[in-house]
């Protein structure tokens, strides 16, 4: 369906009209729409009747995937099924740039500009660096979903410029491309689209490898380790964290980087329920952090988020994953208390883990209160990863469905997520 009416409905995200057109033009009835989009038939009926709207990006992405609506029509990044399955992953050698799904020029404005004005200058590089810093700040505050189209556009733009840039600027552009690819991978990870995230992380790793930037390689490997933990592959998570540590050690004295990397290793051991190895990794992280005190300015900018509050929270999360809730709760609570208010997605994630530790101990009132904080923060962040945790917590409440705190939490969920 490429009619102006369809295009206008998609552009406006008018799902009442979209569902009506799907039924009218394609003959797909509400029950089938519901099955394809992971929704209930009653909810689809309410949307078609105009009594309910869709606002959360994870649901909108499910609709795009279920009805095969190209991401661009709904203001989303390309959906994974739009990326050709034959697109090669980035090479790990020093051969010329691969023509992957993220580097091939298309017909967008960014690509046209890159083709017609592709001469890089120091001011161009400075402007792009500023944009990347702003992307990371906004990602931390509001999640990465809404940033993905802009990040991917900048990645294509920088990749184009690399082909004709002066030798003096090529390393800077390659570094920028690596950072943008990592940011794209992180945004897809936050959206729980793990296979696409791996594609971009692999590209970032390739670019860093070509520059022999071992610290940035450690950075990307740490992201891949965390994703592997989320994706249920703790053995891979540990291997990636250890490889990242090796890369960082090759550079020299980097205590803050090592503190973060040891904690990523601890997450993997916790997922394997290896209490001894997990505690050893936490201890190594604390020791490295003590060595880093007063030297934070010497560390790469991308690891400076790992402050004492984050150390406390992450140690608590690792212990909560182990089932050591009594030890975990005070660590997460203290870290959350100290945490900067602007880190809204981090605060939502940490509030979930606090709720998890409290629920493990049977503290139903406190757990629902902490989960309520995570739920409230969803009003200002767009992170399917956070939403996934909230729904996970809601499932854990099933045995307590008649308890007053749970009834209150479910009512709050309906109000926030309607």
FITIPA-149149 format. One record per residue (C-alpha): x, y, z; residue number from 1; residue in one letter. Coordinates in steps of 0.05 Angstrom, whole numbers, plus 5000, padded with zeros to 4 digits. Example, Ala and Ser with C-alpha at 12.3 -4.5 7.8 and 13.67 -1.06 7.14 Angstrom:
% FITIPA-149149
{{5246 4910 5156} 1 A}
{{5273 4979 5143} 2 S}
END
This chain:
% FITIPA-149149
{{5000 5000 5000} 1 X}
{{5034 5063 4975} 2 X}
{{4974 5109 4970} 3 X}
{{4979 5180 4995} 4 X}
{{4929 5163 5049} 5 X}
{{4972 5105 5074} 6 X}
{{5035 5147 5073} 7 X}
{{5002 5204 5110} 8 X}
{{4975 5156 5164} 9 X}
{{5044 5126 5173} 10 X}
{{5078 5194 5176} 11 X}
{{5029 5217 5230} 12 X}
{{5033 5149 5266} 13 X}
{{4957 5147 5261} 14 X}
{{4949 5074 5280} 15 X}
{{4873 5079 5280} 16 X}
{{4876 5094 5205} 17 X}
{{4934 5047 5193} 18 X}
{{4896 4988 5222} 19 X}
{{4833 5008 5185} 20 X}
{{4870 5011 5119} 21 X}
{{4904 4944 5132} 22 X}
{{4836 4913 5142} 23 X}
{{4804 4950 5083} 24 X}
{{4860 4944 5031} 25 X}
{{4896 4881 5052} 26 X}
{{4838 4841 5081} 27 X}
{{4876 4829 5147} 28 X}
{{4826 4827 5203} 29 X}
{{4837 4852 5275} 30 X}
{{4851 4783 5304} 31 X}
{{4906 4772 5252} 32 X}
{{4934 4842 5263} 33 X}
{{4937 4826 5338} 34 X}
{{4973 4760 5326} 35 X}
{{5024 4793 5280} 36 X}
{{5038 4852 5326} 37 X}
{{5039 4816 5393} 38 X}
{{4976 4850 5418} 39 X}
{{4908 4828 5442} 40 X}
{{4848 4831 5394} 41 X}
{{4811 4876 5443} 42 X}
{{4868 4926 5443} 43 X}
{{4871 4927 5367} 44 X}
{{4795 4938 5367} 45 X}
{{4802 4997 5415} 46 X}
{{4856 5028 5371} 47 X}
{{4814 5019 5308} 48 X}
{{4756 5052 5343} 49 X}
{{4799 5111 5363} 50 X}
{{4792 5097 5438} 51 X}
{{4866 5081 5448} 52 X}
{{4932 5106 5420} 53 X}
{{5001 5077 5413} 54 X}
{{5057 5117 5443} 55 X}
{{5112 5070 5467} 56 X}
{{5166 5057 5416} 57 X}
{{5173 4983 5430} 58 X}
{{5100 4972 5412} 59 X}
{{5106 5016 5350} 60 X}
{{5167 4975 5328} 61 X}
{{5127 4910 5338} 62 X}
{{5072 4938 5293} 63 X}
{{5124 4958 5241} 64 X}
{{5153 4888 5242} 65 X}
{{5087 4852 5245} 66 X}
{{5056 4890 5187} 67 X}
{{5122 4897 5149} 68 X}
{{5119 4973 5148} 69 X}
{{5188 5001 5130} 70 X}
{{5219 5037 5189} 71 X}
{{5228 5102 5151} 72 X}
{{5153 5108 5140} 73 X}
{{5141 5111 5216} 74 X}
{{5202 5154 5232} 75 X}
{{5242 5093 5256} 76 X}
{{5310 5067 5236} 77 X}
{{5312 5012 5184} 78 X}
{{5281 4949 5212} 79 X}
{{5327 4888 5216} 80 X}
{{5287 4852 5162} 81 X}
{{5300 4911 5115} 82 X}
{{5376 4899 5118} 83 X}
{{5395 4847 5065} 84 X}
{{5414 4781 5096} 85 X}
{{5473 4777 5049} 86 X}
{{5503 4842 5074} 87 X}
{{5574 4824 5097} 88 X}
{{5597 4838 5167} 89 X}
{{5655 4886 5172} 90 X}
{{5722 4855 5157} 91 X}
{{5774 4847 5211} 92 X}
{{5834 4861 5166} 93 X}
{{5862 4925 5135} 94 X}
{{5826 4915 5068} 95 X}
{{5785 4971 5037} 96 X}
{{5719 4991 5070} 97 X}
{{5665 4937 5060} 98 X}
{{5600 4956 5026} 99 X}
{{5556 4938 5084} 100 X}
{{5485 4958 5098} 101 X}
{{5509 5017 5139} 102 X}
{{5560 5044 5091} 103 X}
{{5526 5036 5023} 104 X}
{{5500 5102 4998} 105 X}
{{5425 5109 4992} 106 X}
{{5377 5163 4971} 107 X}
{{5371 5202 5035} 108 X}
{{5390 5275 5046} 109 X}
{{5453 5256 5085} 110 X}
{{5477 5212 5028} 111 X}
{{5464 5266 4976} 112 X}
{{5502 5318 5017} 113 X}
{{5559 5270 5027} 114 X}
{{5565 5257 4953} 115 X}
{{5564 5330 4934} 116 X}
{{5604 5360 4991} 117 X}
{{5649 5305 5016} 118 X}
{{5712 5344 5032} 119 X}
{{5727 5340 5106} 120 X}
{{5759 5398 5144} 121 X}
{{5782 5406 5216} 122 X}
{{5719 5446 5231} 123 X}
{{5676 5389 5202} 124 X}
{{5711 5339 5248} 125 X}
{{5703 5385 5308} 126 X}
{{5628 5393 5294} 127 X}
{{5619 5319 5287} 128 X}
{{5655 5305 5352} 129 X}
{{5609 5355 5387} 130 X}
{{5549 5319 5356} 131 X}
{{5573 5251 5381} 132 X}
{{5582 5279 5452} 133 X}
{{5512 5307 5449} 134 X}
{{5484 5240 5425} 135 X}
{{5515 5204 5485} 136 X}
{{5487 5256 5533} 137 X}
{{5417 5250 5503} 138 X}
{{5422 5174 5502} 139 X}
{{5438 5175 5576} 140 X}
{{5380 5221 5592} 141 X}
{{5326 5195 5546} 142 X}
{{5348 5130 5513} 143 X}
{{5374 5118 5444} 144 X}
{{5313 5099 5403} 145 X}
{{5297 5168 5377} 146 X}
{{5371 5181 5362} 147 X}
{{5382 5122 5316} 148 X}
{{5362 5154 5249} 149 X}
{{5408 5214 5262} 150 X}
{{5466 5170 5285} 151 X}
{{5460 5124 5225} 152 X}
{{5457 5185 5179} 153 X}
{{5520 5214 5210} 154 X}
{{5554 5145 5204} 155 X}
{{5540 5143 5130} 156 X}
{{5563 5215 5122} 157 X}
{{5629 5202 5157} 158 X}
{{5640 5138 5118} 159 X}
{{5632 5176 5053} 160 X}
{{5681 5230 5075} 161 X}
{{5733 5179 5093} 162 X}
{{5740 5159 5020} 163 X}
{{5765 5227 4997} 164 X}
{{5793 5259 5060} 165 X}
{{5865 5283 5066} 166 X}
{{5912 5234 5099} 167 X}
{{5918 5281 5159} 168 X}
{{5843 5277 5173} 169 X}
{{5830 5204 5157} 170 X}
{{5850 5178 5227} 171 X}
{{5802 5228 5259} 172 X}
{{5746 5208 5213} 173 X}
{{5759 5135 5224} 174 X}
{{5756 5147 5299} 175 X}
{{5690 5184 5291} 176 X}
{{5662 5128 5249} 177 X}
{{5681 5077 5302} 178 X}
{{5647 5119 5356} 179 X}
{{5584 5127 5314} 180 X}
{{5582 5053 5299} 181 X}
{{5589 5037 5373} 182 X}
{{5533 5087 5388} 183 X}
{{5489 5055 5335} 184 X}
{{5503 4986 5365} 185 X}
{{5488 5012 5435} 186 X}
{{5421 5042 5411} 187 X}
{{5401 4976 5380} 188 X}
{{5423 4939 5443} 189 X}
{{5379 4986 5484} 190 X}
{{5323 4969 5437} 191 X}
{{5337 4894 5449} 192 X}
{{5352 4884 5375} 193 X}
{{5414 4843 5389} 194 X}
{{5431 4816 5320} 195 X}
{{5431 4886 5290} 196 X}
{{5471 4913 5349} 197 X}
{{5524 4861 5338} 198 X}
{{5532 4884 5265} 199 X}
{{5547 4955 5287} 200 X}
{{5592 4934 5345} 201 X}
{{5631 4891 5296} 202 X}
{{5640 4951 5250} 203 X}
{{5664 4994 5308} 204 X}
{{5713 4939 5328} 205 X}
{{5739 4934 5257} 206 X}
{{5751 5009 5252} 207 X}
{{5786 5011 5320} 208 X}
{{5829 4951 5300} 209 X}
{{5852 4986 5236} 210 X}
{{5877 5044 5279} 211 X}
{{5907 4997 5330} 212 X}
{{5866 5034 5382} 213 X}
{{5866 4981 5435} 214 X}
{{5830 5023 5488} 215 X}
{{5771 5035 5442} 216 X}
{{5771 4961 5424} 217 X}
{{5765 4947 5498} 218 X}
{{5707 4995 5500} 219 X}
{{5669 4960 5444} 220 X}
{{5684 4891 5472} 221 X}
{{5656 4914 5539} 222 X}
{{5591 4933 5504} 223 X}
{{5589 4865 5470} 224 X}
{{5601 4831 5537} 225 X}
{{5542 4867 5569} 226 X}
{{5497 4849 5510} 227 X}
{{5518 4776 5515} 228 X}
{{5497 4776 5588} 229 X}
{{5429 4804 5569} 230 X}
{{5423 4755 5511} 231 X}
{{5433 4695 5556} 232 X}
{{5505 4679 5535} 233 X}
{{5544 4688 5600} 234 X}
{{5604 4646 5577} 235 X}
{{5612 4693 5517} 236 X}
{{5603 4753 5563} 237 X}
{{5661 4731 5607} 238 X}
{{5705 4716 5546} 239 X}
{{5691 4784 5516} 240 X}
{{5704 4820 5582} 241 X}
{{5770 4783 5591} 242 X}
{{5791 4799 5520} 243 X}
{{5774 4872 5533} 244 X}
{{5818 4871 5596} 245 X}
{{5875 4843 5555} 246 X}
{{5868 4898 5504} 247 X}
{{5868 4952 5558} 248 X}
{{5928 4922 5593} 249 X}
{{5967 4926 5528} 250 X}
{{5960 5002 5531} 251 X}
{{5988 5010 5601} 252 X}
{{5961 5037 5666} 253 X}
{{5885 5046 5658} 254 X}
{{5854 5033 5727} 255 X}
{{5786 5064 5714} 256 X}
{{5778 5025 5649} 257 X}
{{5798 4961 5685} 258 X}
{{5749 4975 5742} 259 X}
{{5692 4978 5692} 260 X}
{{5716 4916 5654} 261 X}
{{5723 4873 5716} 262 X}
{{5651 4891 5733} 263 X}
{{5628 4868 5665} 264 X}
{{5663 4802 5678} 265 X}
{{5627 4798 5746} 266 X}
{{5560 4803 5710} 267 X}
{{5577 4742 5668} 268 X}
{{5599 4701 5729} 269 X}
{{5535 4723 5765} 270 X}
{{5492 4699 5707} 271 X}
{{5528 4631 5713} 272 X}
{{5515 4632 5788} 273 X}
{{5589 4626 5802} 274 X}
{{5591 4663 5868} 275 X}
{{5665 4656 5880} 276 X}
{{5687 4681 5811} 277 X}
{{5636 4737 5814} 278 X}
{{5660 4762 5882} 279 X}
{{5733 4759 5859} 280 X}
{{5716 4801 5797} 281 X}
{{5678 4852 5841} 282 X}
{{5738 4856 5887} 283 X}
{{5785 4868 5828} 284 X}
{{5738 4923 5804} 285 X}
{{5739 4957 5872} 286 X}
{{5815 4952 5877} 287 X}
{{5823 4982 5807} 288 X}
{{5775 5038 5824} 289 X}
{{5815 5056 5886} 290 X}
{{5877 5063 5842} 291 X}
{{5837 5109 5796} 292 X}
{{5816 5157 5850} 293 X}
{{5839 5227 5835} 294 X}
{{5861 5206 5765} 295 X}
{{5793 5206 5731} 296 X}
{{5815 5261 5682} 297 X}
{{5869 5215 5656} 298 X}
{{5818 5163 5635} 299 X}
{{5784 5162 5566} 300 X}
{{5720 5204 5566} 301 X}
{{5676 5144 5550} 302 X}
{{5692 5110 5617} 303 X}
{{5685 5170 5663} 304 X}
{{5612 5152 5676} 305 X}
{{5639 5096 5719} 306 X}
{{5641 5135 5784} 307 X}
{{5634 5110 5856} 308 X}
{{5558 5110 5851} 309 X}
{{5561 5066 5789} 310 X}
{{5612 5020 5823} 311 X}
{{5564 5010 5882} 312 X}
{{5503 4999 5838} 313 X}
{{5538 4950 5791} 314 X}
{{5566 4910 5849} 315 X}
{{5496 4906 5877} 316 X}
{{5467 4885 5810} 317 X}
{{5518 4828 5804} 318 X}
{{5500 4805 5874} 319 X}
{{5425 4810 5858} 320 X}
{{5437 4766 5797} 321 X}
{{5470 4716 5843} 322 X}
{{5410 4716 5890} 323 X}
{{5449 4751 5945} 324 X}
{{5392 4802 5955} 325 X}
{{5408 4821 6026} 326 X}
{{5478 4844 6007} 327 X}
{{5454 4874 5941} 328 X}
{{5399 4919 5967} 329 X}
{{5440 4970 6007} 330 X}
{{5492 4976 5952} 331 X}
{{5441 4991 5898} 332 X}
{{5401 5037 5943} 333 X}
{{5463 5078 5961} 334 X}
{{5487 5082 5889} 335 X}
{{5418 5104 5866} 336 X}
{{5416 5157 5920} 337 X}
{{5483 5185 5897} 338 X}
{{5469 5180 5823} 339 X}
{{5463 5242 5780} 340 X}
{{5390 5259 5766} 341 X}
{{5404 5270 5692} 342 X}
{{5421 5197 5682} 343 X}
{{5349 5180 5676} 344 X}
{{5354 5114 5639} 345 X}
{{5408 5090 5687} 346 X}
{{5364 5109 5746} 347 X}
{{5306 5071 5717} 348 X}
{{5348 5008 5706} 349 X}
{{5378 5013 5776} 350 X}
{{5309 5024 5807} 351 X}
{{5288 4959 5774} 352 X}
{{5347 4922 5804} 353 X}
{{5332 4951 5872} 354 X}
{{5261 4926 5865} 355 X}
{{5288 4858 5845} 356 X}
{{5332 4854 5908} 357 X}
{{5274 4876 5952} 358 X}
{{5225 4827 5922} 359 X}
{{5275 4770 5932} 360 X}
{{5272 4786 6006} 361 X}
{{5195 4789 6008} 362 X}
{{5193 4865 6016} 363 X}
{{5132 4874 5972} 364 X}
{{5116 4946 5991} 365 X}
{{5187 4970 5980} 366 X}
{{5195 4930 5915} 367 X}
{{5132 4959 5884} 368 X}
{{5155 5028 5906} 369 X}
{{5223 5020 5872} 370 X}
{{5192 4991 5810} 371 X}
{{5144 5050 5810} 372 X}
{{5203 5097 5805} 373 X}
{{5228 5059 5743} 374 X}
{{5157 5062 5715} 375 X}
{{5151 5137 5727} 376 X}
{{5217 5149 5691} 377 X}
{{5190 5116 5628} 378 X}
{{5151 5181 5617} 379 X}
{{5217 5216 5599} 380 X}
{{5258 5159 5569} 381 X}
{{5249 5115 5508} 382 X}
{{5283 5049 5524} 383 X}
{{5254 4981 5507} 384 X}
{{5307 4952 5553} 385 X}
{{5276 4989 5612} 386 X}
{{5206 4969 5590} 387 X}
{{5228 4897 5584} 388 X}
{{5252 4898 5657} 389 X}
{{5187 4930 5681} 390 X}
{{5146 4876 5647} 391 X}
{{5193 4824 5676} 392 X}
{{5181 4852 5746} 393 X}
{{5106 4851 5733} 394 X}
{{5109 4777 5716} 395 X}
{{5146 4764 5781} 396 X}
{{5087 4794 5819} 397 X}
{{5038 4741 5794} 398 X}
{{5038 4701 5859} 399 X}
{{5021 4765 5897} 400 X}
{{4966 4790 5850} 401 X}
{{4915 4802 5906} 402 X}
{{4963 4841 5951} 403 X}
{{4949 4916 5959} 404 X}
{{5018 4940 5936} 405 X}
{{5013 4897 5873} 406 X}
{{4943 4922 5857} 407 X}
{{4968 4993 5864} 408 X}
{{5029 4980 5819} 409 X}
{{4986 4948 5765} 410 X}
{{4939 5008 5766} 411 X}
{{4999 5054 5758} 412 X}
{{5023 5011 5699} 413 X}
{{4956 5018 5664} 414 X}
{{4958 5093 5673} 415 X}
{{5030 5102 5649} 416 X}
{{5028 5051 5591} 417 X}
{{4959 5063 5564} 418 X}
END
